[in-house]
């Protein structure tokens, strides 16, 4: 984890929280993810014109990852529909590095040491605390369907992170890999929206087009930086450092969506971040 890799992943964390906030801020989530996906696909197509094709060994990973990304987007839309951004985003993102640690050990033989395992345990405790925030001493109760959707989102993130970590290393071109991944995954939700909304889609997209397309551009930058970093360092610490976006997401939820973060949720998120830090140090 060189300083350049750390800086790239931290920048990815900020841009990732930002595009998620832009998507969450659009009331109709199908429109939001149509624009994010379409914007990402356009960026990918432009990038593909200036980068080499990924090596043949990377294409099975690209196809598998595109399916996992579509599942992830569907689950993320559902969690954003059901819950607060300030709660759903940390749960979804906090779950991912815990599972990536296990998957990387099993499939990539990147076995964590004692510090990393302690970080997994601590981050898990913070995740549980965040999920049940408000269950004692508050009139606010956890919305279990939303929490379930956010946890499932985290599992899908862990799955595509591991697949892409292997795929980008086999691709021989991180830029080519991200370009074709954006193309493959980015067209499915827009196609679904076009089929279901038909003639009224363009009129519905127009008022939110700028925000959604900006989200698409940020999503390409965010994940492109992560994929590049995965060619330079182990998967688990990159996944852990990337989830410093939890703090950015919490701040966005409080400042822009006027969501009450509260001391219990703040403490739980802090425990998660400490655990993630231990995982990265390990």
C-alpha positions as CSV (number, residue, x, y, z in Angstrom):
1,X,0.0,0.0,0.0
2,X,2.2,2.9,-1.3
3,X,1.2,6.5,-0.6
4,X,0.0,6.7,-4.3
5,X,-2.3,3.7,-3.9
6,X,-3.7,5.0,-0.6
7,X,-4.4,8.4,-2.1
8,X,-6.1,6.8,-5.1
9,X,-8.4,4.7,-2.9
10,X,-9.2,7.6,-0.6
11,X,-10.2,9.7,-3.6
12,X,-12.3,6.7,-4.8
13,X,-14.0,6.7,-1.4
14,X,-15.0,10.3,-1.7
15,X,-16.2,10.0,-5.3
16,X,-18.1,6.8,-4.5
17,X,-20.1,8.4,-1.6
18,X,-20.8,11.4,-3.8
19,X,-22.3,9.4,-6.7
20,X,-24.4,7.3,-4.2
21,X,-25.7,10.6,-2.7
22,X,-26.6,11.9,-6.1
23,X,-28.5,8.7,-6.9
24,X,-30.2,8.7,-3.5
25,X,-31.3,12.3,-4.0
26,X,-33.3,11.5,-7.1
27,X,-36.7,10.3,-5.8
28,X,-37.4,7.8,-8.6
29,X,-34.6,5.3,-8.2
30,X,-35.1,3.7,-11.6
31,X,-34.5,7.1,-13.2
32,X,-31.4,7.6,-11.0
33,X,-29.8,4.4,-11.9
34,X,-30.8,4.7,-15.5
35,X,-28.8,7.9,-15.7
36,X,-25.9,6.6,-13.6
37,X,-25.7,3.4,-15.7
38,X,-26.1,5.2,-19.0
39,X,-23.5,7.8,-18.1
40,X,-21.1,5.1,-17.0
41,X,-21.6,3.2,-20.3
42,X,-21.0,6.4,-22.4
43,X,-17.8,7.0,-20.4
44,X,-16.8,3.4,-20.9
45,X,-17.4,3.6,-24.6
46,X,-15.2,6.7,-25.0
47,X,-12.5,5.2,-22.8
48,X,-12.6,1.9,-24.8
49,X,-11.6,3.9,-28.0
50,X,-8.3,4.8,-26.4
51,X,-7.4,1.6,-24.5
52,X,-6.4,-1.9,-25.6
53,X,-8.9,-4.8,-25.2
54,X,-8.5,-6.8,-22.0
55,X,-6.7,-10.1,-22.4
56,X,-8.7,-13.2,-23.2
57,X,-8.4,-14.5,-19.6
58,X,-10.2,-11.5,-18.2
59,X,-13.4,-11.8,-20.1
60,X,-15.0,-14.5,-18.0
61,X,-14.4,-12.3,-15.0
62,X,-15.8,-9.3,-16.9
63,X,-19.0,-11.2,-17.7
64,X,-19.5,-12.5,-14.2
65,X,-18.8,-9.1,-12.7
66,X,-21.3,-7.3,-15.0
67,X,-24.0,-9.7,-13.7
68,X,-23.0,-9.1,-10.1
69,X,-23.0,-5.3,-10.6
70,X,-26.5,-5.4,-12.0
71,X,-27.6,-7.4,-9.0
72,X,-25.8,-4.9,-6.8
73,X,-27.5,-1.9,-8.4
74,X,-31.0,-3.5,-8.0
75,X,-30.3,-4.2,-4.3
76,X,-28.9,-0.7,-3.8
77,X,-32.0,0.8,-5.4
78,X,-34.2,-1.2,-3.0
79,X,-32.2,-0.2,0.1
80,X,-32.3,3.5,-0.9
81,X,-36.1,3.2,-1.4
82,X,-36.6,1.7,2.0
83,X,-34.1,3.4,4.3
84,X,-32.1,6.5,5.2
85,X,-29.0,7.2,3.2
86,X,-27.0,7.7,6.4
87,X,-27.9,4.2,7.6
88,X,-28.1,2.2,4.4
89,X,-24.9,3.4,3.0
90,X,-22.7,2.4,6.0
91,X,-24.3,-1.0,6.3
92,X,-23.9,-1.8,2.7
93,X,-20.3,-0.5,2.5
94,X,-19.3,-1.9,5.9
95,X,-20.4,-5.4,5.1
96,X,-18.2,-5.6,2.0
97,X,-14.6,-5.6,3.5
98,X,-15.6,-8.2,6.0
99,X,-16.7,-10.6,3.3
100,X,-13.8,-9.7,0.9
101,X,-11.4,-10.7,3.6
102,X,-12.8,-14.2,3.7
103,X,-13.2,-14.4,-0.1
104,X,-9.6,-13.2,-0.7
105,X,-8.3,-15.8,1.8
106,X,-10.2,-18.6,0.1
107,X,-9.8,-17.7,-3.6
108,X,-6.7,-15.5,-3.8
109,X,-4.8,-17.0,-0.9
110,X,-4.3,-13.6,0.8
111,X,-4.6,-14.8,4.4
112,X,-5.1,-12.0,7.0
113,X,-2.9,-11.9,10.1
114,X,-4.1,-11.4,13.7
115,X,-4.5,-7.6,13.4
116,X,-6.7,-8.0,10.4
117,X,-8.8,-10.6,12.1
118,X,-9.2,-8.3,15.0
119,X,-10.3,-5.6,12.6
120,X,-12.9,-8.0,11.1
121,X,-14.4,-8.7,14.5
122,X,-14.5,-5.0,15.5
123,X,-16.0,-3.9,12.2
124,X,-18.6,-6.7,12.5
125,X,-19.5,-5.3,16.0
126,X,-19.9,-1.8,14.6
127,X,-22.0,-3.2,11.7
128,X,-24.4,-4.9,14.1
129,X,-24.6,-1.8,16.2
130,X,-25.4,0.3,13.2
131,X,-28.0,-2.1,12.0
132,X,-29.9,-2.1,15.3
133,X,-29.4,1.7,16.0
134,X,-32.4,3.1,17.8
135,X,-33.7,-0.2,19.2
136,X,-33.2,1.1,22.8
137,X,-34.2,4.4,24.2
138,X,-35.6,5.9,20.9
139,X,-38.9,6.1,19.1
140,X,-37.0,5.2,15.9
141,X,-36.9,1.5,15.2
142,X,-34.7,-0.4,12.7
143,X,-36.5,-1.0,9.3
144,X,-35.6,-4.6,8.9
145,X,-36.5,-4.9,5.2
146,X,-34.2,-2.0,4.5
147,X,-31.4,-3.5,6.6
148,X,-31.8,-6.8,4.8
149,X,-31.5,-5.1,1.4
150,X,-28.4,-3.1,2.6
151,X,-26.7,-6.3,3.9
152,X,-27.5,-8.1,0.6
153,X,-26.0,-5.1,-1.2
154,X,-22.8,-5.5,0.9
155,X,-22.6,-9.2,-0.1
156,X,-22.9,-8.3,-3.8
157,X,-20.2,-5.7,-3.4
158,X,-17.9,-8.2,-1.8
159,X,-18.6,-10.7,-4.6
160,X,-17.8,-8.3,-7.5
161,X,-14.8,-6.8,-5.7
162,X,-13.2,-10.3,-5.5
163,X,-14.1,-11.2,-9.1
164,X,-12.8,-7.8,-10.4
165,X,-9.6,-8.2,-8.3
166,X,-8.9,-11.4,-10.2
167,X,-10.1,-10.1,-13.5
168,X,-8.2,-6.8,-13.6
169,X,-5.0,-8.7,-12.8
170,X,-5.6,-11.0,-15.7
171,X,-6.6,-8.2,-18.1
172,X,-3.2,-6.6,-18.6
173,X,-5.0,-3.2,-18.8
174,X,-6.8,-1.8,-15.9
175,X,-8.3,1.1,-18.1
176,X,-9.5,-1.4,-20.7
177,X,-11.1,-3.5,-18.0
178,X,-13.0,-0.7,-16.4
179,X,-14.1,0.6,-19.9
180,X,-15.7,-2.7,-20.9
181,X,-17.1,-3.3,-17.4
182,X,-18.9,0.0,-17.6
183,X,-20.2,-0.8,-21.1
184,X,-21.4,-4.3,-20.1
185,X,-23.1,-3.4,-16.9
186,X,-24.3,0.1,-17.7
187,X,-26.8,-0.7,-20.5
188,X,-29.1,-3.1,-18.7
189,X,-31.0,-0.8,-16.3
190,X,-31.4,1.9,-19.0
191,X,-32.8,-0.9,-21.4
192,X,-35.2,-2.0,-18.7
193,X,-36.3,1.6,-18.0
194,X,-36.9,2.1,-21.7
195,X,-39.0,-1.1,-22.0
196,X,-41.1,-0.3,-19.0
197,X,-41.5,3.5,-19.2
198,X,-41.6,3.7,-23.0
199,X,-42.6,7.1,-24.4
200,X,-42.5,9.0,-21.1
201,X,-39.0,8.1,-20.2
202,X,-37.3,11.1,-21.9
203,X,-39.6,13.6,-20.2
204,X,-39.1,12.0,-16.8
205,X,-35.3,11.9,-17.2
206,X,-35.0,15.6,-18.3
207,X,-35.3,17.3,-14.9
208,X,-32.7,15.0,-13.2
209,X,-30.5,14.3,-16.1
210,X,-27.5,16.5,-15.1
211,X,-27.3,15.0,-11.5
212,X,-27.7,11.5,-12.8
213,X,-25.1,11.8,-15.5
214,X,-22.7,13.4,-13.0
215,X,-23.2,10.4,-10.8
216,X,-22.4,8.1,-13.7
217,X,-19.1,10.0,-14.3
218,X,-18.2,9.8,-10.6
219,X,-19.0,6.1,-10.5
220,X,-16.5,5.5,-13.4
221,X,-13.8,7.5,-11.6
222,X,-14.4,5.8,-8.3
223,X,-14.3,2.2,-9.5
224,X,-11.6,2.9,-12.0
225,X,-9.3,4.1,-9.2
226,X,-10.1,1.0,-7.1
227,X,-9.4,-1.4,-10.0
228,X,-6.1,0.2,-10.6
229,X,-5.2,-0.1,-6.9
230,X,-6.2,-3.8,-7.0
231,X,-3.3,-4.3,-9.5
232,X,-0.9,-2.8,-7.0
233,X,-1.9,-4.2,-3.6
234,X,-3.9,-7.0,-1.8
235,X,-7.7,-7.0,-2.2
236,X,-8.8,-6.9,1.5
237,X,-6.9,-3.8,2.6
238,X,-8.0,-1.9,-0.5
239,X,-11.6,-3.0,0.2
240,X,-11.2,-1.9,3.8
241,X,-9.6,1.5,3.0
242,X,-12.2,2.2,0.3
243,X,-14.9,1.9,2.9
244,X,-13.7,5.1,4.6
245,X,-16.4,6.4,2.4
246,X,-18.7,5.4,5.3
247,X,-17.7,8.6,7.1
248,X,-18.2,10.7,3.9
249,X,-21.6,9.1,3.4
250,X,-22.6,9.8,7.0
251,X,-21.6,13.4,6.6
252,X,-23.6,13.8,3.4
253,X,-26.6,12.2,4.9
254,X,-26.6,14.7,7.8
255,X,-25.7,17.8,5.8
256,X,-27.7,17.4,2.7
257,X,-30.5,15.0,3.5
258,X,-31.1,16.4,7.0
259,X,-31.0,12.8,8.5
260,X,-30.5,12.6,12.2
261,X,-27.3,10.7,12.7
262,X,-27.3,10.6,16.5
263,X,-24.7,9.5,19.0
264,X,-25.4,5.7,18.8
265,X,-25.1,5.6,15.1
266,X,-22.0,7.8,15.2
267,X,-20.4,5.5,17.7
268,X,-21.3,2.4,15.7
269,X,-19.9,3.9,12.5
270,X,-16.7,4.9,14.4
271,X,-16.2,1.3,15.6
272,X,-16.6,0.1,12.1
273,X,-14.0,2.5,10.8
274,X,-11.5,1.6,13.6
275,X,-12.0,-2.1,12.6
276,X,-11.5,-1.3,9.0
277,X,-8.3,0.6,9.9
278,X,-7.0,-2.5,11.7
279,X,-7.8,-4.7,8.7
280,X,-5.8,-2.3,6.5
281,X,-2.9,-2.2,9.0
282,X,-2.9,-6.0,9.2
